[in-house]
Amino acid sequence: MLVPATEMDAFRHSYTRLCKESGAEPQESILQHLEEAAGRNRLDLATQSLSVDTCGVLGKLLQDDLQFTEIVLNDCMLSEEGAKLLLHGLCSNTVVKFLNLKGNNLRAVGAEALGKLLRQNKTIQRLTLEWNNLGVWEESFTIFCEGLGANSHLQMLDLRNNQINHQGAGELAMALKANSSLQELDLRWNNIGLLGGRALLNCLHSNRTLRQLELAGNNVPSDILKAVDQAMEHNQERQNMLCKTHNMTKILSKEVLCLKEEKAKQFLDLMDTIDKQREEINRSNRVSAVRVGHLQEALNERHSVMNSLKAKLQMTEAALALSEQKVCNLGELLSAAKQEQTRLVENHTKEFQQHKKNSSDCEAKLLRELSTANEKNIQLANKVDELERRCKTQQEQLFQVKEELTHTTAEMKLRALQAEERLENEKKRFKQVLDDTESLRLKEVDHITQHMETSEHALQERIQRLEAIRIGLEEELSRVKAAALLERGQVEEEVIRAKNQTRLEE
């Protein structure tokens, strides 16, 4: 990540200003390195000799600095007071993740300052302290270990060549029991010995996060080294399993969310289908109600027609009764006329003969009227039959309408039952789909677990082979270094003897 040039200029100006305020001259080498670091988040002051005043100024600047995430201060010949001021400033820093203090001869005060830094700082993840003397003073190293035990963010700690003895290893073991974040610890080329190795091995029973512990060059027996390596392998396996479990949990959580979303979507689709079916049923009910209303209106019209026909029928019956009354009257008149005719025949034969023609005409006329009345009666009877047939037809139509209404109601009820059956079938099918999906997911999880176990076993075997090769190379390097030191000592002794011989000869 790049740092804006304006921020780096502000940092450089602040350094110059604070140096002047403290009465010290700014170091040109520091200014040059700050200028070279423009645009980067790495402050590299390696091999630069930093005075106490410079360390104090840098400590003040780094308290609230938000630019540098990596600080390199190896081989800077820091004094005890300068290291204390610099580390005090880093205690409140919130962005530095990598700190390198290799080869600065840090001793008692430096160890105490580092302990305070580890206790208060919440961001440093990698700390390199190679080639210092932190283990010489036991009380100061105890404070350093207490800070390490209280820290919960440091992941890598390099303590190579720090003259740590078995007592210091015991303090480190106590710190590792309390620490829950450190993953790599390098203790090579110290003086831990048998007791220190045992203390570190015992602490690994309660520490589950440390994955790499280097103890080469400490006169630790090989059986303890193997036990430590086995503990590291167990921790690595545990961490790998935790990572895999975490990843699988994430994947399964995503699958569960997808299934929940799909289930909710299917449920919403099902509810939409049910709502549509309900709307269709309501619409059918409304159409049926409208149709029933129309049929009721038609039935009312038929009733009104029937009432009018009944009124007409009553009028016809009244007319028929009137005609019958007329016929009766005519019959009475006819009998009276016959009686009159008989009397007239008896009394007035002559008049009868004279009026015979008139009587015949009158009788013929009466007969015609009677035949006409009979025809009218027949016509009225036919009309009554026709009206009765129409009434029967309308009653049959009314019965058909009632039957259609009954069939429609039954059909609507049948549709409602079918819709409920479809809903139950959809619910059963959805539940079956969920069960099938769950069984498939469990099978896939088992398959993935078996595959990961096989891969993990192969990788562990490869790591063991590489670790054995690395340990062999380190032991060979140690032997070569020891031989070189021995040869160098012999050469220096020969040079001294030669010088002494030369002096004696002179």
C-alpha positions in Angstrom: 0.0 0.0 0.0 1.3 3.5 -0.9 1.3 6.5 1.4 0.5 9.9 -0.1 3.6 12.1 -0.5 1.9 15.0 1.4 1.6 12.8 4.6 5.2 11.7 4.3 6.3 15.4 4.0 4.2 16.2 7.1 5.9 13.4 9.0 9.4 14.6 7.9 8.5 18.2 8.9 7.2 17.0 12.2 10.5 15.1 12.8 12.5 18.3 12.1 10.3 20.4 14.3 10.4 18.1 17.3 14.2 17.7 17.0 14.5 21.5 17.1 12.1 21.8 20.1 14.2 19.2 22.0 17.4 21.0 21.2 18.8 18.3 19.0 19.9 18.4 15.4 17.9 16.3 12.9 20.0 13.4 11.6 20.5 13.7 7.8 20.5 10.0 7.4 17.0 9.8 9.0 15.7 12.6 6.8 17.1 10.9 3.7 15.5 7.6 4.6 12.2 9.4 5.3 12.4 11.0 1.8 13.1 7.6 0.3 10.1 6.1 2.1 7.7 8.5 0.5 4.8 6.7 -1.1 5.3 3.5 0.9 4.0 2.2 4.2 7.4 0.7 5.3 9.9 2.7 7.5 13.3 1.1 7.0 16.0 2.6 9.2 18.2 -0.5 9.3 21.9 -0.1 10.2 21.3 3.6 11.1 22.8 4.8 14.3 19.9 6.4 16.2 20.7 8.7 19.1 18.6 9.0 22.3 17.0 12.3 21.1 16.2 10.8 17.7 14.6 7.8 19.4 12.5 10.1 21.6 11.3 12.1 18.6 10.5 9.0 16.6 8.6 7.6 19.6 6.4 10.8 19.8 5.8 10.7 16.1 4.8 7.0 16.0 2.3 7.4 18.9 -0.4 8.8 16.5 1.1 7.8 13.2 -1.3 6.2 10.7 1.1 5.7 7.7 3.6 3.0 8.5 2.5 -0.6 9.0 6.1 -2.0 9.0 9.1 -0.6 10.9 12.6 -2.0 10.4 15.2 -1.0 13.1 17.7 -3.8 12.9 21.4 -3.2 13.7 20.7 0.4 14.8 22.8 0.2 18.0 19.9 1.5 20.1 20.8 2.5 23.7 18.7 1.3 26.5 17.1 4.7 27.0 16.6 5.2 23.3 14.9 1.8 22.9 12.7 2.6 25.9 11.5 6.0 24.4 10.9 4.4 21.0 8.9 1.4 22.3 7.0 3.7 24.7 5.7 5.6 21.6 4.7 2.4 19.8 2.5 1.4 22.8 -0.3 3.6 21.6 0.2 3.0 17.9 -2.7 1.5 16.1 -1.4 0.6 12.6 2.1 -1.0 12.9 1.9 -4.8 12.3 5.6 -5.7 11.7 8.4 -4.6 14.0 12.1 -5.6 13.4 14.6 -4.9 16.3 17.3 -7.4 15.3 20.8 -6.9 16.5 20.3 -3.9 18.9 21.8 -5.5 22.1 18.6 -4.9 24.0 19.0 -5.9 27.7 17.2 -5.2 30.9 15.5 -1.9 30.2 14.7 -3.0 26.6 13.1 -6.2 27.8 10.9 -4.3 30.3 9.9 -1.8 27.5 9.1 -4.7 25.2 6.9 -6.3 27.9 5.0 -3.0 28.3 4.7 -2.8 24.5 3.2 -6.3 24.2 0.8 -5.6 27.1 -0.6 -2.3 25.6 -0.2 -2.6 21.8 -3.2 -4.2 20.0 -1.9 -4.4 16.4 1.6 -5.8 16.2 1.5 -9.2 14.6 5.2 -10.0 13.9 8.1 -9.1 16.2 11.7 -9.9 15.4 14.2 -9.6 18.3 17.1 -11.7 17.0 20.6 -11.1 18.2 19.8 -9.3 21.4 20.5 -10.1 25.1 17.0 -10.2 26.5 17.5 -13.4 28.5 20.5 -12.2 30.5 18.5 -10.4 33.3 15.9 -12.8 34.6 13.7 -10.2 36.3 13.5 -8.0 33.1 12.9 -11.1 31.0 10.1 -12.1 33.4 8.4 -8.7 32.7 8.8 -9.3 29.0 7.1 -12.8 29.3 4.3 -11.4 31.4 3.6 -8.9 28.6 3.7 -11.7 26.1 1.2 -13.7 28.2 -1.2 -10.8 28.3 -0.9 -10.1 24.5 -3.7 -11.4 22.3 -2.6 -10.2 18.8 1.0 -11.2 18.3 1.4 -14.1 15.8 5.1 -14.4 15.2 8.0 -13.8 17.7 11.7 -14.3 16.8 14.0 -14.7 19.9 17.0 -16.3 18.3 20.4 -15.7 19.9 19.1 -13.9 23.1 21.0 -15.9 25.7 17.8 -17.3 27.1 18.5 -20.0 29.8 16.3 -22.7 31.3 14.8 -20.2 33.7 13.9 -17.9 30.9 12.4 -20.8 29.0 10.2 -21.5 32.1 9.0 -17.9 32.1 8.2 -18.3 28.4 6.3 -21.5 29.1 4.2 -19.7 31.6 3.5 -16.9 29.1 2.6 -19.4 26.4 0.0 -21.0 28.7 -1.8 -17.7 28.9 -1.2 -16.5 25.3 -3.9 -17.4 22.8 -2.7 -15.8 19.6 1.0 -16.6 19.0 1.5 -19.1 16.2 5.3 -19.0 15.5 8.1 -18.8 18.1 11.8 -19.1 17.2 14.1 -19.9 20.1 17.1 -21.2 18.2 20.7 -20.6 19.3 19.9 -20.0 23.0 20.8 -21.9 26.2 17.5 -23.5 27.0 18.8 -27.0 27.8 17.0 -30.0 29.1 15.0 -28.2 31.9 13.9 -25.4 29.6 12.9 -27.9 26.9 10.8 -29.8 29.3 9.1 -26.7 30.6 8.2 -25.6 27.0 7.0 -29.1 26.2 4.7 -29.1 29.3 3.2 -25.8 28.4 2.1 -27.1 25.0 -0.5 -29.3 26.6 -2.5 -26.1 27.4 -1.5 -24.0 24.3 -3.6 -24.9 21.2 -2.6 -22.0 18.9 1.2 -22.3 18.6 2.0 -24.1 15.4 5.8 -23.7 15.0 8.4 -23.8 17.8 12.1 -23.8 16.8 14.5 -25.1 19.4 17.6 -26.0 17.4 21.0 -25.1 18.9 19.8 -25.2 22.5 21.2 -28.5 23.8 17.7 -29.9 24.0 17.6 -33.7 23.9 16.2 -35.2 20.7 13.3 -37.0 22.4 12.0 -33.6 23.7 12.5 -32.1 20.2 10.5 -34.9 18.7 7.8 -34.5 21.3 7.7 -30.7 20.6 7.5 -31.4 16.9 4.6 -33.8 17.5 2.8 -31.2 19.6 3.3 -28.6 16.9 1.9 -31.1 14.3 -1.1 -31.7 16.5 -1.6 -27.9 16.9 -1.2 -27.5 13.1 -3.7 -30.3 12.5 -6.1 -28.7 15.0 -5.7 -25.2 13.4 -6.2 -26.7 9.9 -9.3 -28.6 11.1 -10.6 -25.4 12.7 -10.0 -23.5 9.4 -11.7 -26.2 7.4 -14.6 -26.4 9.9 -14.9 -22.6 9.7 -14.9 -22.7 5.9 -17.4 -25.6 5.8 -19.6 -23.7 8.3 -19.5 -20.7 6.0 -20.3 -22.8 3.0 -23.1 -24.6 4.8 -24.5 -21.3 6.2 -24.6 -20.0 2.6 -26.3 -23.2 1.4 -28.8 -22.9 4.3 -29.5 -19.3 3.4 -30.0 -20.2 -0.3 -32.3 -23.0 0.7 -34.2 -20.7 3.0 -34.5 -18.1 0.2 -35.6 -20.8 -2.3 -38.1 -22.1 0.3 -39.4 -18.6 0.9 -39.7 -18.1 -2.8 -41.5 -21.4 -3.3 -43.8 -20.5 -0.4 -44.5 -17.1 -1.9 -45.2 -18.7 -5.3 -47.5 -21.2 -3.6 -49.3 -18.4 -1.8 -49.6 -16.5 -5.1 -51.1 -19.6 -6.7 -53.5 -20.0 -3.8 -54.5 -16.3 -4.0 -55.0 -16.7 -7.7 -57.2 -19.8 -7.2 -59.1 -17.9 -4.5 -59.6 -15.0 -6.8 -60.7 -17.4 -9.5 -63.2 -19.1 -7.1 -64.4 -15.7 -5.9 -64.8 -14.6 -9.5 -66.7 -17.8 -10.3 -68.9 -17.2 -7.3 -69.6 -13.7 -8.4 -70.4 -14.9 -11.9 -72.6 -17.6 -10.5 -74.3 -15.1 -8.2 -74.8 -12.8 -11.2 -76.2 -15.7 -13.2 -78.4 -16.8 -10.3 -79.6 -13.2 -10.1 -80.4 -13.2 -13.9 -82.2 -16.5 -13.5 -84.1 -15.2 -10.5 -85.1 -12.1 -12.6 -86.2 -14.4 -15.4 -88.1 -16.5 -12.9 -89.8 -13.4 -11.6 -90.7 -12.4 -15.1 -92.0 -15.9 -15.7 -94.1 -15.5 -12.5 -95.4 -12.2 -13.6 -96.3 -13.8 -17.0 -98.0 -16.7 -15.2 -99.9 -14.2 -13.1 -101.1 -12.3 -16.2 -102.0 -15.6 -17.8 -103.9 -16.6 -14.7 -105.7 -13.3 -14.8 -106.5 -13.8 -18.5 -107.7 -17.4 -17.7 -110.0 -16.0 -15.0 -111.3 -13.5 -17.4 -111.9 -16.3 -20.0 -113.6 -18.4 -17.3 -115.8 -15.5 -16.5 -116.6 -15.0 -20.2 -117.3 -18.7 -20.4 -119.7 -18.6 -17.4 -121.4 -15.6 -19.0 -121.7 -17.6 -22.3 -123.1 -20.6 -20.4 -125.6 -18.3 -18.7 -126.6 -17.0 -22.1 -127.0 -20.6 -23.3 -129.2 -21.3 -20.3 -131.2 -18.2 -20.9 -131.6 -19.2 -24.6 -132.7 -22.7 -23.6 -135.3 -21.2 -21.3 -136.4 -18.9 -24.1 -136.5 -21.9 -26.5 -138.7 -23.9 -24.1 -140.9 -21.0 -23.5 -141.1 -20.5 -27.3 -142.0 -24.2 -27.8 -144.7 -23.9 -25.2 -145.9 -20.7 -26.8 -145.8 -22.5 -30.1 -147.7 -25.4 -28.8 -150.3 -23.2 -27.3 -150.4 -21.2 -30.4 -150.6 -24.4 -32.4 -153.4 -25.6 -30.3 -155.2 -22.3 -30.1 -154.2 -20.7 -33.4 -153.5 -23.3 -36.0 -154.0 -20.9 -38.7 -151.7 -18.3 -37.1 -149.1 -21.0 -36.7 -149.2 -21.9 -40.3 -148.9 -18.3 -41.1 -146.1 -17.8 -38.8 -144.5 -21.2 -39.4 -142.0 -19.7 -41.8 -141.1 -17.0 -39.3 -140.7 -19.6 -36.5 -138.5 -21.8 -38.7 -136.4 -18.8 -39.4 -136.2 -17.9 -35.8 -135.3 -21.5 -34.8 -132.6 -21.6 -37.5 -131.2 -18.4 -36.2 -131.2 -19.7 -32.6 -129.5 -22.8 -33.8 -126.8 -20.8 -35.5 -126.3 -18.8 -32.4 -126.1 -22.0 -30.4 -123.5 -23.5 -32.7 -121.6 -20.3 -32.6 -121.6 -20.4 -28.8 -120.5 -24.1 -28.9 -117.6 -23.2 -31.2 -116.6 -20.4 -28.9 -116.7 -22.8 -25.9 -114.4 -25.2 -27.9 -112.0 -22.5 -28.7 -111.9 -21.3 -25.1 -111.3 -24.9 -24.0 -108.4 -25.2 -26.5 -106.9 -21.9 -25.1 -107.2 -23.3 -21.6 -105.3 -26.5 -22.7 -102.7 -24.3 -24.4 -102.3 -22.2 -21.3 -101.9 -25.4 -19.2 -99.2 -26.7 -21.6 -97.4 -23.4 -21.4 -97.6 -23.5 -17.6 -96.2 -27.0 -17.5 -93.4 -26.0 -19.9 -92.5 -23.0 -17.7 -92.5 -25.2 -14.6 -90.2 -27.6 -16.4 -87.9 -24.7 -17.3 -88.0 -23.6 -13.7 -87.0 -27.1 -12.6 -84.1 -27.1 -15.1 -82.9 -23.7 -13.8 -83.0 -25.1 -10.2 -81.1 -28.2 -11.4 -78.5 -26.0 -13.1 -78.1 -23.9 -10.0 -77.6 -27.1 -7.9 -75.1 -28.5 -10.4 -73.2 -25.2 -10.4 -73.0 -25.1 -6.6 -71.8 -28.7 -6.5 -69.2 -28.0 -9.2 -67.9 -25.0 -7.2 -67.6 -27.1 -4.1 -65.8 -29.8 -6.1 -63.3 -27.2 -7.4 -62.7 -25.9 -3.9 -62.0 -29.5 -2.7 -59.7 -30.1 -5.7 -57.8 -26.8 -4.9 -57.3 -28.0 -1.3 -56.1 -31.4 -2.5 -53.6 -29.7 -4.9 -52.4 -27.5 -2.0 -51.8 -30.5 0.2 -50.0 -32.3 -2.7 -47.8 -29.2 -3.2 -47.0 -29.1 0.5 -46.0 -32.9 0.4 -43.9 -32.4 -2.7 -42.1 -29.4 -1.2 -41.4 -31.4 2.0 -40.0 -34.3 -0.1 -37.8 -31.8 -2.1 -36.4 -30.5 1.2 -35.7 -34.0 2.5 -34.0 -35.0 -0.8 -31.9 -31.8 -0.7 -30.8 -32.4 2.9 -29.8 -36.0 2.2 -27.8 -34.9 -0.9 -26.1 -32.2 1.1 -25.1 -34.7 3.9 -23.7 -37.1 1.2 -21.6 -34.2 -0.3 -20.3 -33.2 3.1 -19.2 -36.8 3.8 -17.5 -37.0 0.5 -15.7 -33.7 1.0 -14.6 -34.7 4.5 -13.1 -38.0 3.3 -11.3 -36.2 0.4 -9.9 -33.6 2.8 -8.7 -36.2 5.3 -6.9 -38.0 2.5 -5.3 -34.8 1.3 -4.4 -33.8 4.9 -2.7 -37.1 5.5 -0.6 -36.8 2.3 0.4 -33.2 3.2 1.4 -34.2 6.8 3.7 -36.9 5.5 5.3 -34.4 3.0 5.7 -31.8 5.8 7.3 -34.4 8.1 9.8 -35.3 5.3 10.6 -31.7 4.6 11.0 -30.9 8.4 13.4 -33.8 8.8 15.5 -32.5 5.8 15.4 -29.0 7.3 16.6 -30.1 10.7 19.4 -32.2 9.1 20.5 -29.1 7.1 20.4 -26.9 10.2 22.4 -29.4 12.2 24.9 -29.6 9.4 25.1 -25.8 9.3 25.7 -25.8 13.1 28.5 -28.3 12.7 30.0 -26.2 9.9 29.8 -23.1 12.0 31.4 -24.8 14.9 34.2 -26.1 12.7 34.7 -22.7 11.2 34.9 -21.1 14.7 37.3 -23.8 15.9 39.5 -23.3 12.8 39.3 -19.5 13.2 40.4 -19.9 16.9 43.3 -22.2 15.8 44.4 -19.7 13.2 44.2 -16.8 15.7 46.3 -18.9 18.1 48.9 -19.6 15.4 49.0 -15.9 14.5 49.5 -15.0 18.2 52.3 -17.6 18.5 53.9 -16.3 15.4 53.7 -12.7 16.7 55.2 -13.9 20.1 57.9 -15.8 18.2 58.7 -12.7 16.2 58.9 -10.6 19.3 61.2 -13.1 20.9 63.4 -13.2 17.9 63.6 -9.4 17.9 
